[in-house]
Structures are given as C-alpha cells and as structure tokens.
Amino acid sequence: MNLLFNKQVKRNYEIIDTYEAGMKLTGWEVKSLRLKHGSINESYVTVDDEVFLVGAHFPVYQPGHKDLENTDPYQKRKLLLSKKQIHQLQDAQKQQGLTVVPMRIYEKGTLIKIEIAVARGKKLYDKRATLKDRTSKREAQRAVKDLY
C-alpha cells in the first residue's frame, strides 16, 4: 500500500532503473508515515559509502510525543541496501546527467520500504513530446471506442 508518492518523478525524469530499499526510522516517523503524513516531492538521494534520503519531510507525530525540541522532520534518513546495489548506484551517479530520486514509500508487510530510481532529467521539449504522445493515444482510444 502506497504511503507517499512523488508525482513529479515521471513528469520530470526519464526512469532508467529502480531499486527497493529499507529505511532506518524512529517510532514517531513510522507512526507519521502510516497516517500518510509527509512529503518526498523535494527530496533526493545521496550516495557515498552509505545511502541517505535528504530533504524528505515527515512531520512529528503529535499524540504522546514529548521531546518535540530534539526532533527534526527534515533530518537525513539512512536507506538500507546491499553493497552491490550501493556500488551500482555510485556508478550510475558518476555518469553524466544521471541522478537518484525517491519514487514512493510503501508498506511491505509490516516493513516500510522506499522505491528509488536512477533517472535522467527531461528537457522541456521532452516533456512536451511526452504530453503530445499521451494526448494522441487518448484520442485514438476514443476513436476506437466510438466505432464500437
């Protein structure tokens, strides 16, 4: 079940490859995510020896949370991947024009997972071409539907 979804990714990026990663979260972050509070629209993934999600906003779960001063809703969160996957992400990020972006956060059983993608940014003319293709396909579907 999707908890958070980054709607901007498919419009702004051409997706090359996707990975599933675990997230290292605290209790209040898990509770906040299960209520579908938060945003990953302006976040990105940094890859060094470890992989971190930067810029994601998970608001503090208010009921029963006492230590509000020491909680940062924008803190870096560690992503859990195998060494092989980390090396693949490092190689992809070294290539010109490729970046790693979060696509969605979802529940898999009792665990919270994140889907990240290696992507290439689209130019304005690429976005226009995608939009044009989509409208032409939609019109063709309508024409076929009207025939029957």
Secondary structure, DSSP 8 states (H G I E B T S, - for coil): -EEEE-TTHHHHEEEEEEEEEEE---HHHHHHHHTT--B-TT-EEEESSSEEEES-B-----TT----TT--TT--EEEE--HHHHHHHHHHHHSTTEEEEEEEEEEETTEEEEEEEEEEE--HHHHHHHHHHHHHHHHHHHHHHHH-
